Amino acid sequence: MVALVIALALLFDFTNGFHDTANAMATPIATGAIKPKTAVALAAVLNLVGAFLSTEVAKTISGGLIREGEGGIQITPVMIFAGLLGAIIWNLLTWLLGLPSSSSHALFGGLIGAAVVGAGFGAVDYSVLMSKVILPALLAPVIAGTAAYLCTKLAYAVTRRSDPDGAKLPRRRGGFRHAQVFSSSLVALAHGTNDAQKTMGVITLVLIAGGFQASGSGPVTWVVAACAIAIAAGTYAGGWRIIRTMGSGLTEVKPAQGFSAETSTAAAILASSHLGFALSTTQVASGSVIGSGLGRKGATVRWGTARRIAGGWLLTLPAAGAIGAAAAAVAASLGVLGVAIDAVVGGGIMLGIFLWSRRSRVGSDNAISDIDAAGDVVKIKRRRRGRSKAAKARAAAAAQTDKAVGAVQAAAGAGQASGSARATTEADEK
């Protein structure tokens, strides 16, 4: 059973990379900073590297959120199996439908739902849930969005001040396109650092529950390596859907805006990872995209889209929890047969979702992640840009030149006509 749960945890890690590839690479692809295939390969490599940088989030899950062994509470591998099943099914379902979601909250919801059914409400440490999961989930997108807003304002102000006439403005702001390769790479690195650790924590938890590892210990080396490979493989495999989606969601994102959003996202996630906060990288990235969009002139908020994203985020935890709880109830009531039923039904649902996704057309209505939806939250009003003073002066000079040339041509034409008339008169007199 422990081996089955580990395999399922690695499958969740794979779907995490599959689901969240766009978090790092949606904006640089949309602005033309990097080619789609190159972006996906780069994201996969950096997710792999990022998974080795820290294990603080893994310790939060394996030794804090679920009270394994405290007060006689016994978390079994079957409970963890049911929780993972709920997280994976919800992850894939929202990925298929393009619904706003969070892989992290799906995992927490599935585990909490299964633990409550299997061991009661006392199986969850609610102080850890609040301090390490709920509060960071509420604050991090706001902080990242505010930082992205200020960075975007600063970027546009600096480029405008250095070129007041606006003659070189497009080229100066286009320089941010190259900087986006660096900033998006940081986001991919941060995603691997934060999200892969969650699976490490789950595998460590099942090893402790199965008696293969001491309680309170962190993830061992082979667990870290396996999770790193799984999330990197999922990131690369999910890239085909990004390539088909690009151009449908983030058409309004400009290079300076994208650079600001990615830098803010990476900073928030990397800092939180080392503090042990189990953030949703999707929520942080979405907050940054919205904040950077508001930093542009003429920006307004599409509140309907914003409410849709917020509703999806709020729905994820209880929905995944309900699926995990249902799977745990079946396994608890029927024993081995229940586990087999869960495995068959869950596997069938996963296979069906994947096959359906290969047949369905990808567009802006079922884009792969919240990042596309976040790009639609901010509406940029189309503005006619006034011509700069230099441009106006050049236009006035050109008009004067055209007027002078016209006058000369008119005078020349009049002279030719007068000469022809005199010649005709002289001929008549003769």
N, C-alpha and C positions, 0 to 999 in steps of 0.2 A: 504493500500500500504506500509506503514511503517513496519508493521508486516512481510509482504512478503519479503521486502528488508533485514530485520534483519535475517530472516530465511536463505536467500540466502547468506548473509555475514557469517553466522555460517557454512554453507555448504562449502564456500570457505576456511574457517579456517580449516575445516575437511580435505579438499583436500590438504591443505598446509602441514599438518602433514602426510597425506598419501603419498605425493610426496617427502617429504624431510626427511623421517625417516633415510635414509642412511647417511645423513650428519654427524650424530653422531656415528653411529654404524657400518658403512661399514668396516673401518679399523680394529677395535678390533675383529670383527668376522672373517675377512680374516686372521689375524695373530693367531687366536685361543685363544685370551685373554678372551673371554666370549662366552657362548653358544648363538646361535641366538635367541631362545625364551626368554631367560633371558634378553638379550640385548634390545629386542623390548619392553618388559614390563618395564624395567628400563628407557628407553627413554621416554615412555609415562608418567610415574610418574614425571620425571624431567621436561618435557615440561609443565605439569600441574603446578608444583611449580614455574617454571621460569616466567610464565605469570603474576604472582602477584608481581614481583620484581620492575617493573618500568612502567611508562606510558608516558615517554618523546616522544617516537616514535609515539604513538597514537595522541599526541597533534600536532605533525608535520603534520599529515594527516588531522585531523579534523579542525585545526585552521591555517594552513599555505599553504599547497599545492593547495587546491581548495579555491578560494576566495568567500566563501559563504557570501552574504550580503554586500560585498564591491562594491561601485559604482553602486548600483542597480542590481548587478548580483544575480540571484536567482537560486540556485541549488535545483532541485526537487528530491524527492525520486525515480521518474521514471528514471532520469539520473543515479543515483547511482545503481539502479537495472540493467540497461543496462551495466554499467561498470563492475559490478560484474559478469554478465553473460559472458562477453568477457574474463575476467580473469580466470574463472572456466573452460570454454571450452578449452582455450589454455593450461591451467595447465594439464588437463586430457589428452589432445591430445599428448602433449610432454611426459607425463608420460607413455602413452601406447607405443609410438614409440621409447622411449629411447633417444629423442632429447635433447641436452643441453638446459636448460631453467632456469628461476628463477621465483618462485612464487611471490616474491615481485615486480619484474618488470612487471609481468603479471597484477598484481593488479593496479600498477601505470598507465600502458598503457591503461587498460580498463577504468579506471576512467577519465583519461585525454581525451581519445577519445570521451567518452560519454559527458563530460562537454563541449568540444569544439563544438560538434554538437548541444547540447542543449542551450548553453549560449554564444558561441563564444570563440575566442582565449583569450579574456581577463579574462576568468574564471579560468585560471591557473596562479599561481604566479611563474614565471619562475626563479626568483632569489632563491626561496626556492627549486625549482626542481633542480637547478644546485648545490646549496650549501649542501643540505641535501640528495640528491639522486644520481645525476650524478657523482659528484666529489668523494664521498665516494665509489661509485661502481667502479671507476677507480683505486683509491688509495688503498683501503682496501685489495684486493687480492694480490697486489704487496707487501704491507707491511707484510701481514701475510705469504706470500710465502718466503720473505727474512728472516723473523724471523725463519720459519721452516727450511730453508736451514742452517742457522747458528746453530740452536739447534741440527740438525742432525749431522753436522760436529763435534760439541762439544761432543755429546754423543759417537760417534765412536772414537774420539781422546782420550777421558777419559778412556773408557773401554780398548782401545789398550795400553795406557800408563800404566795402572794398572796391565796389564798382558802381558808383552812384548813377552813372549814365545808363547802365544796364547793357552796354554793348557786349561785354564778355560774360554776362550772368549765366546763360545756359551752359557755357563751357565750365565755369567755376563750380556750379552746382552739380554738373555731370561728374566731377571728380569724386563725389560721394559714392558713385556707382562702383568704383574700384575699392573704396573703403568698405563697402558692403560685403565683399568676399571675406574680409577679416571678421567683421561683426557677426555675420551669419555663421561663420565657423565657431565663434565663441558660444553661440546659442546651441549649436549641435554638441559641442563639448559639454556644456552645462546640462543639456538634456540627458546625455549618457551618465553624467555624474549623479543627477538626482533620481531619474526614473529607474535606471538599472538597479539602484540600491534597494528599491522597494521589493523587487523580486528576490534579491539576496536576503532580505529580511524574512520573507515568506519561507524560503528554503531553509534558512537557519532555524526558523520556528518549528518547521516540521521535523527537522533533525533532532531538535531538543525534545519535541513531543514523542518521537520514536525512540528516544534513549541513546541516540548516536552522538550527542554533543551535550556538553554541560550547560546548565541553565545560566543565562546572563552573558554567555560568550558571544563574540561577533562572528561574522561570516568567515569561513576558511578560504584558502586560496583557490581551490578548485571551483567553489561556488561563485566567487568573484569572476573568474575566467569564463565559466559557462554562461553567466548572465550577460557578460560583456559581448560574447559572441552572438547570443540570441538576439539582443536588442539591435546589434549592428546588422545582422542578417535580415531582421524585420524591417529596418529602415531602408535597406537596399531593395527588398522585395516590394515594399509599398510605393516605390518611386514611380512605377508605371502609371499609377492613378494621378499622381501630381502632374506628370508630363501632359496627361490628357486634360487636366483641369485648368492648367495655367491659361490666363487670359480671360477667364470667366468670373473671377472674383475680385482680384486686387488691382484692377486697371487704373485706379486713382492714386496708387502709391508712387511717390517720387523718390529718387535716390536719397536725398537728404532726410526725408521722412523715414524711409526704411532703415537707414543707418542709425538714426536716433532710437527707433523702436527696438532694433536688435541689440544695440549696446545696453539699453536699459533692461531688457529681458535677461541677457546673459549675466549682468551684474547682480540682479535680484536672485536669480536661481543659484549661481555659484556661492553667493554669500549664505543663502539659506541652507544649502547642502552641507556646508561645513558647520552650521549651527544645529543640524539635525532636524530641520523643519521639512516635513513631507509635503512640498508644494505641488500644485498642478502646473506643469510647464505650459500647458495649453491656456490656462487662465491668465498666467503672467504675460505670455506672448500676446494674447488678445487685448489685455489692458494696455500694453505698450503700443499696439497698432492703433487703437482708438485714441490714446493720448497724443500720439504723434500726428494723427490726422487732424485733431482739434488744434494743433499748433500751427496749422496752415491758415492763411487768410481766407475768409469766405466759407469757413467750415461750419456746418450745422449737424446736429445729431438726429439720426433716424431712430426715434425712441422705440418704434415697433420692433426693429431688428435687435436693438439693445435688450428689450424685454425678452425676446426669444432666446437670446444667448443666456441671460440670467436664469430664465426658466429651465433651460436645459441643464445648467450647472446644478441648480437646486434639485432637479429630478434625479440626477445620476446616483447620488448616495442611497436614497431609499429604493430606487428601482433595482440597482444591483444587489442591495441588501435583501429585497424581496425574493429575487431569483436564488441567491445564495441560501436564504432561509428555507425556501421550498425544496431545494436539492438536499439540504441537511435533514429536513423532516422526512423525506423519502428514504434516505440512507439510514436514519435512526430507527425508523419503524420496520424496515424490511431487511436490515443488516446487509449481508454481502449481495443479496439480490437487489436491494435498493441502490447500492453503489453501482452495480452493473447497469441498472435502469438509467441512473443519472448519466453514466458514461455513454450509453448508446444514444439516449435522447439528446444530450449535449453535443456529442459528436455529429449527429445528424443535423442539428441546427447550424453548427459551425460550417459544415460542408455545404449545406444549402445556401447560407449567406454568401460564402465565397463564390460558389458557382453562379449565383444570381448577380453578383457584382461584376463578373466577367462578361455578362450579357447586357447589363444595363448601361445606358449611355451616361457618361459623366458630364455634368454641366454645373452652372452656378447654383441650380436648385438642389443638387446633392453633392456639393463640394466636399472635399475630404476632411476638413477640420474646421474648427472655430475660427481659424485665421482668415479664411475667405469671408465668413460671416462678419467678423470684426471689421474687415475692410469696408463692408457695406454699411456699417453703423454710421460712419462719418460721410456726409455728403459735402462735396466741394462745389460751391457755386461757380459757374463759368463766368469769368470776368474778361472784359476787353482791357487788355493792358494798354495804358497810355504810352505814347512814344516818348522817349527820353529827349532832353533838350538838344543833345547832339544830333539825334535822328531828325528832330524837327528842323534844326538849322540846315542840315543837309538837304532835307526836302524843300525848304524855302529857297536855298541856293539853286537847286535843280530847276525849280519853277521859274526863277528869275532868268536862268540861262535859256530855258525853253522859250520864254517870252521874248528875250533879246534875239534869239535865232529866228523866231517867227517874224519879228519886226524887220530884220535884215532881208529875209526871204520875200516879205511883202514889198519892201522898197525895191528890191531887185526886179521883182515881177512887174511893178508899176513902171520902172525905167524901160524895161523891154517893151512893154505895151506902148509907151510914149514914142519910142524909137520907131516902132513898126508903123504907128499912125503918121509920123512925119514922112517916112519913106513913101507911104501910100499917097499922101497929099502932093509931094514933089512929082511923083509919077503921073498924077492926074493933070498937073499944070503943064507938063511937057507934052 
